[in-house]
């Protein structure tokens, strides 16, 4: 991968599409009524450009390699069936974007076809679509995970990552286009999408707190103390300074957050807001916590108050970096809280009871559906229609129960995570209080000694 998320230079990226053959078949048979699973939306959008070509200049910039673009998905399905490889990664989806106003649509599509041909054209069925509806031109690549030639699955290894970047850069140089000369490791796609949407991810939370620490501290020891009081672990030894939150295994180098953040740069920019003394780090708790939640086992509701979700309309902003990062999972947390409220779940015992009820009901319905399937095989054509309608109704119930079980598992996992985070925040605040008390004692002793 190369510089994912930047549109000022030529960049490339590739990621897998997980699903099963039924997802592809459903889309081919009824694309208007198919609701793509998470992660498959962009993949299906590329194939929709064949039928809705207004984004690609009436289809002029949609091409296929080793298949016909009008029947590309059908041909991919046949390849998977031929080699009996219908699960796991069903396809790969990538893009190649260029600096605005540097390349024409014809050049963009031509480079995309050359890149796809050299990378995957010897074995895989590929669609290349050049999109014209954004501020910068970019190519999308969608190709089968299974080779039509020998049935082998594509493996996107580190060497393939490097080759993709090098091939793309070579073609860009041939056309006189800009490339990233010193690419850095790109973030994961979920992290990239969260950063793009403005959610407080780990790295921009780090950068925000680091900026505060630099501008609010007049020397390096106070800057380190500021970050430590916020809950960070810091390592300012060597030529590359590092920091991390305690729940992460590895440190993050400061100069990966911003290339300018070298030790010399930081030293020269200390104290821009601290003319009259060092700023103290502050971690606050939401003032809106009702008394009934403070001592009850309702960590999820307590968590929502600390994030500033409850009550609505509050201007409270969490100051703990742990909580700031949790805001990127806000949609997921909100859905889980609504599920708990709807089903009157307030304790871990309630959650386990709800899970057991749903599992027992799903097992019962699964057995009943299996029994119906056996009856359908032996039924007359008229009876089959009735039995299939009943079976479809049961399938819908099973699907709903699966969602409930998924919620229960996610809630239990997140509850343990919430407890850990709250304990870390509590420990951080206790350390701050202890340090402040020690500082007060030292100040009082100095005052007493000066009065003697």
C-alpha positions, -999 to 999 in steps of 0.1 A, spaced: 0 0 0 12 35 -7 2 66 12 -35 57 16 -58 86 20 -36 112 3 -50 127 -30 -22 152 -37 0 125 -54 -5 92 -72 -15 66 -46 -26 29 -46 -43 6 -22 -58 -29 -22 -80 -48 2 -100 -80 3 -137 -85 0 -150 -112 24 -183 -130 18 -197 -161 1 -209 -171 -34 -245 -165 -24 -238 -128 -20 -226 -126 -56 -255 -147 -70 -281 -126 -51 -266 -94 -65 -265 -108 -101 -301 -120 -99 -316 -89 -83 -291 -60 -78 -318 -34 -70 -331 -54 -40 -298 -68 -27 -285 -51 4 -247 -54 4 -230 -67 35 -206 -44 53 -174 -40 32 -191 -51 0 -208 -18 -9 -179 -3 -29 -173 -36 -46 -208 -38 -60 -208 -1 -68 -180 -7 -94 -202 -33 -112 -231 -10 -111 -212 15 -132 -217 -9 -162 -255 -4 -158 -253 32 -145 -224 47 -164 -230 84 -157 -201 84 -132 -177 70 -159 -186 92 -189 -214 68 -201 -192 37 -196 -164 49 -219 -140 43 -190 -151 8 -178 -130 -20 -192 -126 -57 -184 -96 -81 -186 -102 -119 -192 -140 -114 -191 -168 -94 -206 -177 -63 -185 -214 -69 -189 -212 -105 -174 -180 -102 -153 -197 -112 -120 -213 -142 -137 -180 -153 -151 -163 -149 -117 -191 -171 -102 -185 -198 -128 -148 -198 -120 -154 -202 -83 -178 -231 -89 -154 -247 -114 -126 -249 -88 -150 -253 -58 -136 -223 -40 -167 -203 -30 -159 -189 5 -133 -168 23 -121 -138 3 -144 -137 -27 -127 -108 -45 -101 -80 -42 -109 -43 -46 -83 -16 -50 -79 19 -63 -53 42 -78 -57 79 -75 -38 109 -90 -30 145 -82 -59 168 -92 -56 183 -127 -25 163 -135 -39 135 -157 -67 133 -183 -95 107 -181 -80 89 -211 -45 87 -195 -60 77 -161 -78 48 -176 -49 38 -198 -26 37 -168 -51 17 -148 -54 -9 -175 -17 -12 -178 -13 -16 -140 -41 -42 -138 -27 -61 -167 8 -63 -153 -3 -71 -118 -31 -96 -123 -39 -99 -160 -22 -133 -165 -45 -152 -142 -75 -132 -129 -108 -117 -142 -107 -80 -137 -129 -49 -140 -112 -15 -143 -134 16 -138 -122 52 -140 -144 76 -120 -148 112 -129 -172 123 -102 -146 134 -75 -121 162 -72 -94 139 -85 -95 111 -111 -90 76 -98 -93 40 -110 -111 12 -92 -99 -24 -97 -121 -54 -89 -109 -89 -96 -117 -125 -87 -99 -140 -58 -97 -173 -78 -76 -176 -109 -95 -188 -140 -62 -203 -152 -53 -227 -124 -78 -221 -96 -52 -207 -72 -63 -179 -48 -45 -146 -49 -23 -138 -20 -16 -102 -12 18 -105 5 42 -78 15 61 -84 -17 29 -79 -37 23 -47 -18 57 -35 -28 53 -46 -64 19 -28 -67 35 4 -55 66 0 -78 45 -8 -109 22 21 -103 51 45 -97 68 33 -129 38 39 -151 33 73 -134 69 83 -142 65 72 -178 35 96 -181 54 124 -162 31 122 -132 39 128 -95 47 99 -72 54 97 -34 92 93 -32 94 82 4 61 64 12 53 56 48 32 27 61 -4 34 55 -31 29 82 -56 1 81 -86 8 60 -110 11 90 -86 35 106 -82 55 74 -120 57 69 -124 69 106 -97 95 101 -113 107 69 -147 111 86 -131 131 114 -135 106 142 -110 108 171 -87 79 162 -57 69 183 -32 89 162 -51 122 160 -59 119 198 -21 114 203 -13 144 181 -39 167 199 -26 158 234 10 161 222 4 195 207 -11 206 240 19 192 259 44 210 237 27 244 238 19 242 275 53 231 288 85 252 291 109 223 293 110 186 284 105 172 319 73 191 323 62 180 289 68 143 299 49 149 331 19 165 312 16 134 290 21 110 319 -7 127 338 -29 123 308 -23 85 311 4 80 284 36 61 286 65 80 271 100 71 259 121 102 251 154 84 247 173 81 215 167 101 183 131 90 178 108 99 208 78 77 214 45 75 233 15 51 238 -16 45 258 -13 16 282 -38 -7 263 -15 -8 233 15 -31 230 37 -9 208 49 27 211 42 52 183 70 74 171 62 111 173 76 117 139 51 93 124 23 115 137 39 145 120 72 143 102 83 176 118 81 162 154 118 156 158 135 162 193 151 195 180 118 207 166 99 200 198 126 217 219 124 248 198 86 250 200 82 245 238 61 268 258 43 289 232 13 291 256 32 289 288 48 323 293 41 324 331 45 288 340 38 252 328 2 241 321 -11 212 341 -28 182 325 -65 179 333 -88 149 330 -125 156 338 -155 134 343 -189 143 329 -209 164 354 -242 149 342 -238 115 359 -270 107 379 -266 94 414 -284 61 407 -257 51 381 -227 59 402 -228 29 424 -249 5 403 -235 -22 380 -243 -3 348 -209 4 333 -222 9 298 -246 37 309 -218 52 331 -195 50 301 -220 69 279 -222 97 305 -184 99 305 -184 102 267 -210 129 269 -237 109 251 -262 112 280 -279 135 283 -283 148 248 -273 184 242 -244 185 268 -213 204 257 -191 181 278 -160 169 259 -140 140 274 -104 149 282 -91 114 288 -74 101 256 -89 67 263 -124 82 261 -116 104 231 -107 74 211 -138 55 222 -159 82 204 -149 66 170 -170 36 181 -200 57 190 -224 42 165 -216 7 177 -219 16 214 -252 34 208 -267 4 190 -256 -19 219 -271 5 245 -304 6 227 -305 -32 225 -299 -34 263 -326 -8 269 -351 -25 246 -346 -59 263 -343 -46 299 -306 -57 303 -289 -40 332 -267 -67 347 -243 -94 334 -268 -120 346 -296 -104 325 -272 -105 295 -265 -142 299 -301 -150 304 -310 -131 272 -283 -149 253 -294 -183 265 -330 -177 256 -321 -166 221 -297 -195 216 -323 -220 227 -349 -205 204 -325 -204 174 -317 -241 180 -354 -249 180 -361 -230 148 -330 -245 131 -343 -280 138 -378 -270 126 -363 -256 94 -344 -287 88 -376 -308 92 -394 -285 68 -366 -289 42 -370 -327 44 -408 -323 39 -402 -300 9 -382 -328 -8 -411 -352 -6 -440 -327 -11 -462 -321 -41 -456 -289 -61 -486 -272 -45 -474 -282 -10 -439 -271 -17 -449 -235 -23 -466 -233 12 -437 -251 29 -412 -228 13 -431 -197 25 -431 -211 60 -394 -219 57 -386 -184 46 -405 -170 76 -384 -192 99 -352 -181 82 -360 -145 89 -366 -153 126 -332 -171 127 -315 -142 111 -329 -118 137 -318 -142 165 -283 -143 151 -282 -106 152 -293 -107 189 -266 -132 198 -240 -111 180 -251 -81 201 -249 -101 233 -213 -113 225 -202 -78 215 -218 -62 247 -201 -87 270 -167 -81 253 -171 -44 253 -182 -44 290 -149 -60 300 -131 -35 278 -150 -6 295 -141 -19 329 -105 -20 320 -105 15 305 -124 30 335 -99 14 358 -70 29 339 -87 63 340 -93 60 377 -56 50 382 -45 80 362 -66 104 382 -54 88 415 -18 92 404 -25 129 395 -40 135 430 -11 117 447 14 138 427 -5 170 435 -6 161 472 32 154 472 38 187 454 16 205 480 36 189 508 69 200 493 56 235 488 44 238 524 78 225 537 96 251 516 73 278 530 79 267 566 117 266 560 117 301 546 98 314 576 123 300 601 
